[in-house]
């Protein structure tokens, strides 16, 4: 989980980033409830269905408003106060759940002084905004969305720790797939192998999502979730998935031939992708324009005559979102900063030959970068 120190540091960073003073801040984006308060609900329990929360920040004080059905998760939050009205008591019919939460937030905010309120315009319920306007004729609202977004770029130590846990689970799952995928399995079988391995490695229930494409489904960069397709000997198996650990996720890709040897052309594509990753790594340092990283990846593939076969981006940032800044694309306006966690993922797609993609994750440091994901990038299964 995120630490109290980390959450307090991020809240302080938000206050310091405000372009003008505010009396209070109101947040509702689920990512930001986790980022600033370590509040996240499990997707695996009924209590989280249609649940939500609001975080109210005042100078030196943080208050989380939800309902009593999510008390377990409220107890884990790093805040000074919790407001949790009863929504459903198991004895009488329950009212509108969101209405209970919004009403409690409006009531709490009525006791918060001041006329300068920062809000997440895209997440805070309209009813809360309307109530603030009605009660404070001189109200000034400051949009927090463009302020928070860049703050999330540089990852704090507690965020990196969660990302590393995701990496370890992803590495274990990639290794299990590389060793265990066989002809006759379906893509759904492969997904279950990956998901079960990831969960066993961390001994907890986890979300795993991504591309589980085989055979002709690898021919383009579209990928897709697993289907009931039966894998045949010699198929390419493209696995590009993420393991979500307390809201944070790495991104792990490898492509290999199932129970067979790659063709000479497929091996050339594999070696070209690894060469492109190496070229991108040569640009991974703070202060480098993201488009320069993309240019290095694309330039390497172009030098090998493969520019037209590279139809996707060169990589992207990782964290609570996927993808998130910085974006390694030709027209990116991002610049690498210390603390960025990024992925390089060149892929090649050639009709009649196949499609493949390979990926590494990195932490940008003051001295360059640290490689976070170390799963095997190989086109051949063990023993081939």
C-alpha positions as CSV (number, residue, x, y, z in Angstrom):
1,X,0.0,0.0,0.0
2,X,1.0,3.6,-0.3
3,X,2.6,5.0,2.9
4,X,1.3,7.8,5.2
5,X,4.6,9.7,4.5
6,X,4.1,9.3,0.7
7,X,0.5,10.5,0.8
8,X,1.4,13.5,3.0
9,X,4.2,14.4,0.7
10,X,1.9,14.3,-2.3
11,X,-0.7,16.4,-0.6
12,X,2.0,19.0,0.3
13,X,3.2,18.9,-3.3
14,X,-0.3,19.7,-4.5
15,X,-0.8,22.6,-2.1
16,X,2.6,24.0,-3.2
17,X,1.7,23.7,-6.9
18,X,-1.5,25.8,-6.7
19,X,-1.2,28.9,-8.8
20,X,-3.1,30.9,-6.2
21,X,-4.1,30.2,-2.5
22,X,-7.2,28.0,-1.8
23,X,-9.2,27.5,1.3
24,X,-10.0,23.9,0.5
25,X,-9.6,21.3,-2.2
26,X,-12.2,18.7,-3.3
27,X,-11.1,15.6,-5.2
28,X,-13.2,12.6,-6.5
29,X,-11.1,10.9,-9.2
30,X,-10.6,7.3,-7.9
31,X,-6.9,7.4,-8.9
32,X,-6.4,10.6,-6.9
33,X,-8.1,9.2,-3.8
34,X,-5.5,6.5,-3.9
35,X,-2.6,8.8,-4.8
36,X,-3.3,11.4,-2.1
37,X,-5.0,9.2,0.6
38,X,-4.3,5.5,0.0
39,X,-8.0,5.0,-0.5
40,X,-8.9,2.2,-3.0
41,X,-11.7,-0.2,-3.0
42,X,-11.4,-3.9,-4.0
43,X,-13.1,-4.7,-7.3
44,X,-13.7,-8.2,-6.0
45,X,-16.3,-7.5,-3.3
46,X,-19.9,-6.5,-3.6
47,X,-19.5,-3.5,-1.3
48,X,-17.5,-1.6,-4.0
49,X,-20.3,-1.7,-6.6
50,X,-21.4,1.9,-7.3
51,X,-19.3,3.1,-4.4
52,X,-17.1,6.2,-4.5
53,X,-15.7,8.8,-2.3
54,X,-14.7,12.5,-2.0
55,X,-11.5,13.8,-0.5
56,X,-11.6,17.2,1.1
57,X,-8.3,18.8,1.9
58,X,-7.9,21.8,4.1
59,X,-4.6,23.3,5.4
60,X,-3.2,20.6,7.7
61,X,-6.3,18.4,7.5
62,X,-7.6,15.7,5.2
63,X,-11.2,14.3,5.3
64,X,-12.6,11.3,3.3
65,X,-16.3,11.1,2.6
66,X,-17.8,7.8,1.6
67,X,-20.4,5.5,3.2
68,X,-20.3,2.9,5.9
69,X,-20.4,-0.1,3.5
70,X,-16.8,0.5,2.5
71,X,-15.6,0.9,6.1
72,X,-12.9,-1.7,5.6
73,X,-11.2,0.4,2.9
74,X,-11.8,3.6,4.8
75,X,-9.8,2.2,7.7
76,X,-6.8,1.8,5.5
77,X,-6.9,5.3,4.2
78,X,-4.3,7.8,5.3
79,X,-6.5,10.7,6.3
80,X,-7.2,12.7,9.5
81,X,-11.0,12.2,9.5
82,X,-13.6,9.9,7.9
83,X,-17.2,10.8,7.3
84,X,-19.2,7.6,6.5
85,X,-23.0,7.9,6.7
86,X,-25.0,4.7,6.7
87,X,-26.3,3.8,3.3
88,X,-27.6,0.2,3.7
89,X,-28.1,-1.4,7.1
90,X,-29.4,-4.8,6.0
91,X,-32.8,-4.1,7.6
92,X,-34.5,-1.5,5.4
93,X,-34.5,-0.6,1.7
94,X,-31.5,1.6,0.8
95,X,-31.7,5.0,-0.8
96,X,-29.7,6.2,-3.8
97,X,-26.1,5.4,-2.8
98,X,-24.4,8.2,-4.6
99,X,-27.0,10.6,-3.2
100,X,-26.0,9.6,0.4
101,X,-22.4,10.3,-0.3
102,X,-22.9,13.6,-2.1
103,X,-25.3,14.8,0.6
104,X,-22.7,14.0,3.3
105,X,-20.1,15.8,1.3
106,X,-22.3,18.9,0.9
107,X,-23.1,18.9,4.6
108,X,-19.4,18.6,5.5
109,X,-18.3,21.4,3.1
110,X,-21.0,23.7,4.5
111,X,-18.8,23.9,7.6
112,X,-15.6,24.5,5.7
113,X,-14.8,28.2,5.6
114,X,-13.6,30.2,2.6
115,X,-14.6,31.2,-0.9
116,X,-11.7,29.9,-2.9
117,X,-12.2,26.2,-3.5
118,X,-10.1,23.9,-5.8
119,X,-12.1,21.1,-7.4
120,X,-11.5,18.4,-10.0
121,X,-14.0,19.7,-12.6
122,X,-14.1,16.4,-14.4
123,X,-14.8,14.2,-11.3
124,X,-16.5,16.2,-8.6
125,X,-20.3,15.7,-8.8
126,X,-22.3,18.6,-10.2
127,X,-24.5,18.6,-7.1
128,X,-21.5,19.4,-4.9
129,X,-20.5,22.3,-7.2
130,X,-24.0,23.6,-7.3
131,X,-24.3,23.5,-3.6
132,X,-21.0,25.4,-3.2
133,X,-22.2,28.1,-5.6
134,X,-25.5,28.5,-3.9
135,X,-24.0,28.9,-0.4
136,X,-21.1,31.2,-1.4
137,X,-22.0,34.1,-3.7
138,X,-18.4,35.1,-3.9
139,X,-17.1,31.6,-4.6
140,X,-14.1,31.2,-6.9
141,X,-13.4,27.7,-8.2
142,X,-10.0,26.6,-9.3
143,X,-9.7,23.6,-11.6
144,X,-7.3,21.1,-10.1
145,X,-7.2,18.7,-13.1
146,X,-4.3,20.4,-15.0
147,X,-2.4,20.9,-11.7
148,X,-2.5,17.3,-10.6
149,X,-1.7,15.6,-13.9
150,X,1.9,16.7,-14.1
151,X,2.5,16.0,-10.4
152,X,1.9,12.3,-11.0
153,X,4.8,12.0,-13.4
154,X,7.7,11.6,-10.8
155,X,7.0,8.5,-8.8
156,X,7.6,8.5,-5.1
157,X,9.4,5.5,-3.3
158,X,6.1,4.0,-2.2
159,X,4.7,4.1,-5.7
160,X,7.9,2.6,-7.1
161,X,7.6,-0.2,-4.6
162,X,4.1,-1.1,-5.8
163,X,5.3,-0.9,-9.4
164,X,8.2,-3.3,-8.6
165,X,5.7,-5.8,-7.0
166,X,3.7,-5.6,-10.3
167,X,6.9,-6.2,-12.2
168,X,7.8,-9.3,-10.2
169,X,4.3,-10.8,-10.7
170,X,4.5,-10.0,-14.4
171,X,7.9,-11.6,-14.8
172,X,6.7,-14.8,-13.0
173,X,3.6,-14.9,-15.3
174,X,5.7,-14.4,-18.5
175,X,8.0,-17.1,-17.5
176,X,5.1,-19.5,-16.8
177,X,3.6,-18.8,-20.2
178,X,6.9,-19.2,-22.0
179,X,7.4,-22.6,-20.5
180,X,3.8,-23.7,-20.4
181,X,2.0,-22.7,-23.5
182,X,1.4,-25.7,-25.8
183,X,-0.5,-26.6,-28.9
184,X,-4.1,-27.5,-28.1
185,X,-4.5,-24.8,-25.4
186,X,-6.8,-21.9,-26.0
187,X,-6.0,-18.3,-25.6
188,X,-8.3,-18.4,-22.5
189,X,-6.1,-21.2,-21.1
190,X,-3.1,-19.0,-21.5
191,X,-4.8,-16.1,-19.8
192,X,-5.7,-18.3,-16.8
193,X,-2.1,-19.6,-16.6
194,X,-0.8,-16.0,-16.6
195,X,-3.5,-14.7,-14.1
196,X,-3.0,-17.7,-11.7
197,X,0.8,-17.4,-11.7
198,X,0.6,-13.7,-11.0
199,X,-1.8,-14.1,-8.1
200,X,0.2,-17.0,-6.6
201,X,3.4,-15.0,-6.9
202,X,2.0,-12.2,-4.7
203,X,-0.5,-14.4,-2.8
204,X,-3.4,-12.1,-3.4
205,X,-6.3,-11.6,-5.9
206,X,-5.3,-9.4,-8.7
207,X,-6.5,-7.9,-12.0
208,X,-4.7,-9.0,-15.1
209,X,-5.6,-7.5,-18.4
210,X,-4.0,-7.0,-21.9
211,X,-3.4,-8.7,-25.2
212,X,-3.4,-12.5,-25.5
213,X,-3.2,-13.0,-29.2
214,X,-2.0,-16.0,-31.2
215,X,-1.5,-17.1,-34.8
216,X,-3.3,-14.8,-37.3
217,X,-4.4,-12.5,-34.4
218,X,-0.8,-11.4,-34.1
219,X,-0.8,-10.0,-37.7
220,X,-1.6,-6.4,-36.6
221,X,-1.0,-4.2,-33.6
222,X,-4.7,-4.5,-32.5
223,X,-4.1,-7.5,-30.3
224,X,-7.1,-8.0,-28.0
225,X,-8.3,-10.0,-25.0
226,X,-8.2,-13.8,-25.1
227,X,-10.7,-15.8,-27.1
228,X,-11.5,-19.5,-27.4
229,X,-9.1,-19.9,-30.3
230,X,-7.1,-23.1,-30.2
231,X,-3.3,-22.6,-30.5
232,X,-1.5,-24.6,-33.2
233,X,2.1,-25.7,-33.4
234,X,4.3,-22.9,-34.9
235,X,1.9,-20.1,-34.0
236,X,3.2,-16.9,-32.7
237,X,2.0,-16.1,-29.1
238,X,1.9,-12.4,-28.3
239,X,1.4,-11.6,-24.6
240,X,1.2,-8.0,-23.6
241,X,-0.4,-7.7,-20.2
242,X,-0.4,-5.7,-17.0
243,X,-0.8,-6.9,-13.4
244,X,-2.6,-4.3,-11.2
245,X,-1.2,-4.1,-7.7
246,X,-3.1,-1.7,-5.4
247,X,-3.9,0.5,-8.5
248,X,-0.4,0.5,-10.0
249,X,0.6,-1.5,-13.0
250,X,3.7,-2.5,-15.0
251,X,3.5,-3.5,-18.7
252,X,5.0,-6.8,-19.9
253,X,5.3,-8.0,-23.5
254,X,7.0,-10.9,-25.1
255,X,6.2,-12.9,-28.3
256,X,7.3,-16.4,-29.0
257,X,6.8,-19.4,-31.3
258,X,4.7,-22.1,-29.8
259,X,6.4,-25.5,-29.9
260,X,8.5,-24.7,-32.9
261,X,11.3,-22.6,-34.4
262,X,10.9,-19.1,-35.8
263,X,11.3,-18.7,-39.5
264,X,14.5,-16.8,-40.6
265,X,12.3,-13.7,-41.3
266,X,10.6,-13.9,-37.9
267,X,14.0,-14.1,-36.2
268,X,15.2,-11.0,-38.1
269,X,12.1,-9.2,-36.8
270,X,12.8,-10.3,-33.3
271,X,16.4,-9.1,-33.4
272,X,15.3,-5.8,-35.0
273,X,12.8,-5.2,-32.1
274,X,15.5,-5.8,-29.5
275,X,17.9,-3.5,-31.4
276,X,15.2,-0.8,-31.4
277,X,14.8,-1.2,-27.6
278,X,18.5,-0.7,-27.2
279,X,18.3,2.4,-29.4
280,X,15.5,3.8,-27.2
281,X,17.4,3.0,-24.0
282,X,20.2,5.2,-25.4
283,X,17.9,8.2,-25.0
284,X,16.4,7.4,-21.6
285,X,17.6,10.2,-19.3
286,X,16.0,13.1,-17.6
287,X,15.7,16.2,-19.9
288,X,15.4,14.3,-23.1
289,X,12.4,15.0,-25.3
290,X,10.0,12.0,-25.5
291,X,9.9,12.5,-29.3
292,X,13.7,11.9,-29.4
293,X,13.2,8.5,-27.7
294,X,10.6,7.7,-30.3
295,X,12.9,8.9,-33.1
296,X,15.7,6.6,-31.9
297,X,13.4,3.6,-31.9
298,X,11.9,4.5,-35.3
299,X,15.2,5.4,-36.7
300,X,16.7,2.0,-35.8
301,X,13.9,0.1,-37.4
302,X,14.0,2.4,-40.5
303,X,17.7,1.7,-40.9
304,X,16.8,-2.0,-41.1
305,X,14.2,-1.3,-43.8
306,X,11.3,-1.9,-41.4
307,X,9.8,1.5,-41.0
308,X,6.5,0.7,-42.7
309,X,6.1,-2.4,-40.5
310,X,6.2,-0.4,-37.2
311,X,2.6,0.8,-36.9
312,X,2.3,1.6,-33.2
313,X,3.9,4.0,-30.6
314,X,7.4,3.4,-29.2
315,X,6.3,3.4,-25.6
316,X,4.7,5.4,-22.9
317,X,4.6,6.2,-19.2
318,X,3.2,3.9,-16.5
319,X,1.7,4.2,-13.0
320,X,-1.9,4.5,-12.0
321,X,-2.8,4.8,-15.6
322,X,-2.0,3.0,-18.8
323,X,-0.8,4.6,-20.9
324,X,0.1,7.9,-19.2
325,X,2.7,10.6,-19.9
326,X,5.3,10.7,-21.2
327,X,4.2,9.4,-24.6
328,X,6.9,8.2,-27.0
329,X,5.4,9.3,-30.3
330,X,6.6,11.6,-33.1
331,X,4.6,14.6,-32.0
332,X,5.0,14.3,-28.3
333,X,5.3,17.4,-26.2
334,X,6.6,15.6,-23.1
335,X,10.1,15.7,-21.6
336,X,11.5,12.9,-19.4
337,X,11.9,13.8,-15.7
338,X,13.5,12.0,-12.8
339,X,11.0,9.6,-11.4
340,X,9.2,8.8,-14.6
341,X,8.4,5.1,-15.0
342,X,8.2,4.3,-18.7
343,X,8.0,1.4,-21.2
344,X,9.6,0.9,-24.5
345,X,7.6,-1.5,-26.7
346,X,8.6,-1.6,-30.4
347,X,6.6,-4.1,-32.5
348,X,6.6,-5.2,-36.2
349,X,3.7,-6.6,-38.2
350,X,4.3,-8.1,-41.6
351,X,1.6,-9.8,-43.6
352,X,2.3,-13.5,-44.3
353,X,5.1,-13.5,-41.7
354,X,3.5,-12.5,-38.4
355,X,3.4,-9.8,-35.8
356,X,5.4,-9.4,-32.6
357,X,6.1,-7.0,-29.8
358,X,8.7,-6.8,-27.0
359,X,8.8,-4.5,-24.0
360,X,10.8,-3.4,-21.0
361,X,9.9,-1.0,-18.2
362,X,12.3,1.6,-16.7
363,X,12.6,4.1,-13.9
364,X,14.2,7.4,-14.9
365,X,16.9,8.3,-12.4
366,X,19.2,11.3,-12.0
367,X,22.0,9.2,-13.6
368,X,20.1,7.7,-16.4
369,X,17.7,4.8,-15.9
370,X,17.0,1.6,-13.9
371,X,15.5,-1.4,-15.7
372,X,12.5,-2.5,-13.7
373,X,11.3,-5.5,-15.7
374,X,13.7,-8.3,-16.5
375,X,11.5,-11.1,-18.0
376,X,13.0,-13.0,-20.9
377,X,12.6,-11.3,-24.2
378,X,12.9,-14.3,-26.5
379,X,11.1,-15.7,-29.6
380,X,11.9,-19.3,-28.7
381,X,10.5,-21.5,-25.9
382,X,12.9,-23.2,-23.5
383,X,14.5,-26.2,-25.1
384,X,14.0,-25.1,-28.7
